[in-house]
């Protein structure tokens, strides 16, 4: 039977139920004793009732609903169709015969009540029959799943599993005492989370699913530890802010990622303010092919900019970013600009072509050990490139310029951090020199960005180890790429010019802990299946990063996860002279002179030398 045939059959059923409901209302009204007059009234008015109610039911679209998935929404539509039907029928009968011989009470009250029952009951009974009659057979063939979390997400996930044929939910585990012994869609709540190992064996579960997208960092870590203890494979749902419109289904299931263990509470954003600040605007993103830049482009594209210009000096990165954006946002006016931010002519050309109103400057070299010996490249790109883009933005009348900075700019011990600190200073220097608002956004590491430890650890674990960590005590601040980009956009629309915004990074994470968790998530044991080797700090590397200077004095903003670092007094003449000297030193490839400039502009720059210890072969056991 085709879908069209099924819809016609359902519509026929509903029309017959309408006729039966109308007749039942008559019969009940006259206590099952219809005289000649009453019988005549029923026979004469029934065709009109069937015609009117049939049209209302057809317009309601109930025939397109699948009975096996009957829900409260279907009941609401049935009630709406019944009420609309009786109102329309009353008007039609009044026009035809002024409601002669038609019992008004049965028409107004009994008829819709009978109709709701006759339309709803078969649908509900069919759903119950299909879900329960086939469950024992389906359960034997499907993969048995134990769900951790019986909240809204767990309930929706269990319902979706029962509708589809791949998974069979054998039970829930939840710490709420009120749910003990409860059944959700017929699936029992078997105990609390601490009973996972015992329940998993008794229930013969083959897979565990963490159905708690709003779980906190510590709660997620606890559930992962409990899952690991069972030895069973486990999966999870994305975090709540990553689920599209709150939709929960089995297609959203994925492996537990390191972001789930290191993430924080979902970020609450003022999307209305972000949309007002970027929707319909022309936006340029430099470094748009990189990790942060490409995610910024995705987030901005969703807000409906008038035009998006993506600038990058890597042909491959630019190609990949352009291809993805054109595929995901075919209506977006996109401008791909292959250019180096240090090329003033190219930057000016693309500024004239794009005419951006908002510029996000994400282009930067950021590999700390590499840049220690490539001082000119660091200064040329991170400092002079920033100056080139900032001046062009000012000259071309951009409304907002946002520099994406780093925690390594605070009391830097490496060339990369010092160069980013100078970039912050020159952006501060631009304040008030034009109508452009210059804003700095500073934050720590992002999980999974190019050159970060996460991809490196993934490669090392895939090879069987060892995983290399520089020091047992080394810590870093982390946030996810989407979270960082969303907060960057929030800060951009908040800024009035001259601010340094510091994103709330939460507690720092030990890199050794990060390595251990990634090994566990791969299904192996740290120190047993995969070794961890400590290699010693690299040139310019600090044990612990900082997000702001003591003298900057953090001040709160309208957003709880964005702080404002009140800037220190700026010696404008010193910065301007330093930039001129940096220009000359770059032209002469004079690394020593560049180091002197950085030390003069950033007095607390204490450049770290190569590690004083030899490579340590200490292993975690």
DATA-V702387 format. One record per backbone hydrogen bond with DSSP energy under -1.0 kcal/mol. NH is the residue of the N-H (numbers start at 1). CO is the residue of the C=O. E is the energy in kcal/mol with one decimal. If there is no record, write none. Layout:
NH | CO | E
NH | CO | E
//
This chain:
6 | 2 | -2.2
7 | 3 | -2.2
8 | 4 | -2.3
9 | 5 | -2.3
10 | 6 | -2.5
11 | 7 | -2.5
12 | 8 | -2.3
13 | 9 | -2.4
14 | 10 | -2.5
15 | 11 | -2.3
16 | 12 | -2.4
17 | 13 | -2.3
18 | 14 | -1.8
19 | 15 | -2.2
20 | 16 | -2.6
21 | 17 | -2.7
22 | 18 | -2.3
23 | 19 | -2.4
24 | 20 | -2.8
25 | 21 | -2.0
26 | 22 | -1.7
27 | 23 | -2.6
28 | 24 | -2.7
29 | 25 | -2.0
30 | 26 | -1.8
31 | 28 | -1.7
32 | 27 | -3.3
33 | 30 | -1.6
39 | 35 | -2.9
40 | 36 | -2.1
41 | 37 | -2.2
42 | 38 | -2.3
43 | 39 | -2.5
44 | 40 | -2.4
45 | 41 | -2.0
46 | 42 | -2.2
49 | 45 | -2.2
50 | 46 | -2.7
51 | 47 | -2.4
52 | 48 | -2.8
53 | 49 | -2.6
54 | 50 | -2.2
55 | 51 | -2.1
56 | 52 | -2.1
57 | 53 | -2.6
58 | 54 | -2.4
59 | 55 | -2.4
60 | 56 | -1.7
64 | 61 | -1.7
65 | 62 | -1.3
69 | 66 | -1.5
70 | 67 | -1.8
75 | 71 | -1.6
76 | 72 | -2.4
77 | 73 | -1.9
78 | 74 | -2.2
79 | 75 | -2.6
80 | 76 | -2.4
81 | 77 | -2.5
82 | 78 | -2.4
83 | 79 | -2.5
84 | 80 | -2.6
85 | 81 | -2.1
86 | 82 | -2.4
87 | 83 | -2.0
88 | 84 | -2.4
89 | 85 | -2.8
90 | 86 | -2.3
91 | 87 | -1.9
92 | 88 | -2.3
93 | 89 | -2.9
94 | 90 | -2.1
95 | 91 | -1.9
96 | 92 | -1.9
97 | 93 | -2.8
98 | 94 | -1.3
99 | 93 | -1.4
100 | 97 | -1.6
102 | 99 | -1.6
107 | 103 | -2.0
108 | 104 | -2.6
109 | 105 | -2.5
110 | 105 | -1.0
111 | 106 | -3.2
113 | 109 | -1.5
114 | 110 | -2.8
115 | 111 | -2.6
116 | 112 | -2.6
117 | 113 | -2.0
118 | 114 | -2.7
119 | 115 | -2.2
120 | 116 | -2.5
121 | 117 | -2.5
124 | 120 | -2.5
125 | 121 | -2.8
126 | 122 | -2.2
127 | 123 | -2.2
128 | 124 | -2.5
129 | 125 | -2.4
130 | 126 | -2.6
131 | 127 | -2.4
132 | 128 | -2.1
133 | 129 | -2.4
138 | 134 | -3.0
139 | 135 | -3.2
140 | 136 | -1.1
142 | 138 | -2.4
143 | 166 | -2.3
145 | 168 | -2.5
146 | 207 | -2.3
147 | 171 | -2.6
148 | 209 | -3.1
149 | 173 | -2.6
155 | 151 | -2.7
156 | 152 | -2.3
157 | 153 | -2.4
158 | 154 | -2.7
159 | 155 | -2.2
160 | 156 | -2.2
161 | 157 | -2.3
162 | 158 | -2.2
163 | 159 | -1.4
164 | 160 | -1.7
168 | 143 | -2.8
170 | 145 | -2.8
172 | 188 | -2.4
173 | 147 | -2.0
174 | 191 | -2.5
179 | 176 | -1.6
180 | 177 | -1.7
181 | 189 | -1.1
182 | 179 | -2.3
184 | 187 | -2.9
187 | 184 | -2.0
189 | 182 | -2.5
190 | 172 | -2.6
195 | 192 | -1.5
196 | 193 | -1.9
199 | 195 | -2.9
200 | 196 | -3.0
201 | 197 | -1.2
202 | 198 | -1.9
203 | 199 | -3.0
205 | 200 | -1.4
206 | 144 | -2.3
207 | 144 | -1.7
208 | 233 | -2.3
209 | 146 | -2.3
210 | 235 | -3.0
211 | 148 | -2.1
215 | 212 | -2.0
220 | 216 | -2.6
221 | 217 | -2.2
222 | 218 | -2.2
223 | 219 | -2.3
224 | 220 | -2.4
225 | 221 | -2.3
226 | 222 | -2.3
227 | 223 | -2.4
228 | 224 | -2.8
229 | 225 | -1.7
230 | 227 | -1.0
235 | 208 | -2.3
236 | 254 | -2.9
237 | 210 | -1.3
240 | 213 | -2.0
242 | 239 | -2.1
246 | 243 | -1.0
247 | 244 | -2.5
252 | 249 | -1.9
253 | 250 | -1.1
254 | 236 | -2.4
260 | 257 | -1.3
262 | 258 | -1.8
263 | 259 | -1.6
271 | 269 | -1.5
274 | 270 | -2.2
275 | 271 | -3.0
276 | 272 | -2.4
277 | 273 | -1.9
278 | 274 | -1.4
279 | 275 | -3.1
280 | 304 | -2.3
281 | 278 | -2.0
283 | 307 | -2.7
284 | 358 | -2.8
285 | 309 | -2.7
286 | 360 | -2.4
287 | 311 | -1.4
288 | 311 | -2.3
290 | 287 | -1.8
294 | 290 | -2.6
295 | 291 | -1.4
296 | 292 | -2.4
297 | 293 | -2.1
298 | 294 | -1.9
299 | 295 | -2.6
300 | 296 | -2.9
301 | 297 | -2.6
302 | 298 | -1.5
303 | 300 | -1.3
304 | 301 | -1.2
306 | 281 | -1.6
307 | 281 | -1.2
308 | 333 | -2.5
309 | 283 | -3.1
310 | 335 | -2.9
311 | 285 | -2.7
312 | 337 | -2.1
318 | 314 | -2.5
319 | 315 | -2.4
320 | 316 | -2.8
321 | 317 | -2.4
322 | 318 | -2.7
323 | 319 | -2.6
324 | 320 | -2.1
325 | 321 | -2.3
326 | 322 | -2.6
327 | 323 | -1.9
328 | 324 | -2.7
329 | 325 | -2.7
332 | 329 | -1.8
335 | 308 | -2.6
337 | 310 | -3.4
339 | 312 | -1.5
339 | 337 | -1.0
343 | 340 | -2.0
344 | 342 | -1.0
347 | 343 | -2.7
348 | 344 | -2.5
349 | 345 | -2.3
350 | 346 | -2.6
351 | 347 | -2.1
352 | 348 | -2.1
353 | 349 | -2.0
354 | 350 | -2.8
355 | 351 | -2.8
357 | 282 | -3.1
358 | 282 | -1.8
359 | 400 | -2.5
360 | 284 | -2.9
361 | 402 | -3.3
362 | 286 | -1.3
362 | 360 | -1.1
371 | 367 | -2.3
373 | 370 | -1.2
378 | 374 | -2.1
379 | 375 | -2.6
380 | 376 | -3.2
381 | 377 | -2.1
382 | 378 | -2.5
383 | 379 | -1.5
384 | 379 | -2.5
387 | 383 | -2.3
388 | 384 | -2.4
389 | 385 | -2.2
390 | 386 | -2.8
391 | 387 | -2.8
392 | 388 | -2.1
393 | 389 | -2.5
394 | 390 | -2.1
395 | 391 | -2.8
396 | 392 | -2.2
397 | 394 | -1.3
398 | 393 | -2.7
399 | 357 | -1.7
400 | 357 | -2.0
401 | 437 | -3.1
402 | 359 | -3.0
403 | 439 | -3.0
404 | 361 | -1.9
405 | 441 | -3.4
407 | 443 | -1.5
409 | 406 | -1.6
410 | 407 | -1.6
418 | 414 | -2.3
419 | 415 | -2.6
420 | 416 | -1.9
421 | 417 | -2.0
422 | 418 | -2.1
423 | 419 | -1.8
424 | 420 | -2.0
425 | 421 | -2.1
426 | 422 | -2.5
427 | 423 | -1.8
428 | 424 | -2.2
429 | 425 | -2.1
430 | 426 | -1.1
431 | 428 | -1.2
433 | 430 | -2.1
437 | 399 | -2.9
439 | 401 | -2.9
440 | 499 | -2.5
441 | 403 | -2.9
442 | 501 | -3.6
445 | 477 | -1.4
447 | 479 | -2.3
449 | 446 | -1.5
452 | 449 | -2.3
456 | 452 | -1.0
457 | 453 | -3.2
458 | 454 | -2.5
459 | 455 | -2.2
460 | 456 | -2.4
461 | 457 | -2.9
462 | 458 | -2.3
463 | 459 | -1.5
464 | 461 | -1.5
465 | 460 | -3.0
467 | 531 | -3.0
469 | 533 | -2.7
475 | 543 | -2.7
476 | 509 | -2.1
479 | 445 | -1.2
484 | 480 | -2.5
485 | 481 | -2.4
486 | 482 | -2.4
487 | 483 | -2.2
488 | 484 | -2.1
489 | 485 | -2.2
490 | 486 | -2.2
491 | 487 | -2.6
492 | 488 | -2.2
493 | 489 | -1.8
494 | 490 | -1.1
495 | 491 | -2.1
498 | 438 | -3.5
501 | 440 | -3.8
502 | 563 | -3.1
503 | 442 | -2.3
504 | 561 | -3.1
509 | 476 | -3.3
511 | 474 | -2.2
514 | 510 | -2.1
515 | 511 | -2.4
516 | 512 | -2.4
517 | 513 | -2.7
518 | 514 | -2.2
519 | 515 | -2.1
520 | 516 | -2.3
521 | 517 | -2.6
523 | 520 | -2.0
524 | 519 | -1.9
527 | 530 | -3.3
528 | 525 | -1.4
529 | 525 | -2.0
530 | 525 | -1.7
533 | 467 | -2.8
534 | 618 | -1.6
535 | 469 | -2.0
536 | 470 | -2.0
541 | 538 | -2.2
552 | 549 | -1.0
555 | 564 | -2.9
562 | 559 | -1.7
563 | 502 | -2.8
564 | 555 | -3.2
565 | 500 | -3.2
566 | 552 | -1.1
566 | 553 | -1.8
572 | 570 | -1.3
575 | 571 | -2.2
576 | 572 | -2.7
577 | 573 | -2.5
578 | 574 | -2.3
579 | 575 | -2.2
580 | 576 | -1.7
581 | 577 | -2.2
582 | 578 | -2.3
583 | 579 | -2.1
584 | 580 | -2.0
585 | 581 | -2.8
586 | 582 | -2.4
587 | 583 | -2.0
588 | 584 | -1.4
589 | 586 | -1.1
590 | 585 | -2.8
591 | 589 | -1.1
594 | 590 | -1.8
595 | 591 | -2.2
596 | 592 | -1.9
597 | 593 | -2.3
598 | 594 | -2.4
599 | 595 | -2.3
600 | 596 | -2.0
601 | 597 | -2.5
602 | 598 | -2.3
605 | 602 | -2.3
606 | 412 | -1.9
608 | 413 | -2.9
620 | 532 | -1.3
//
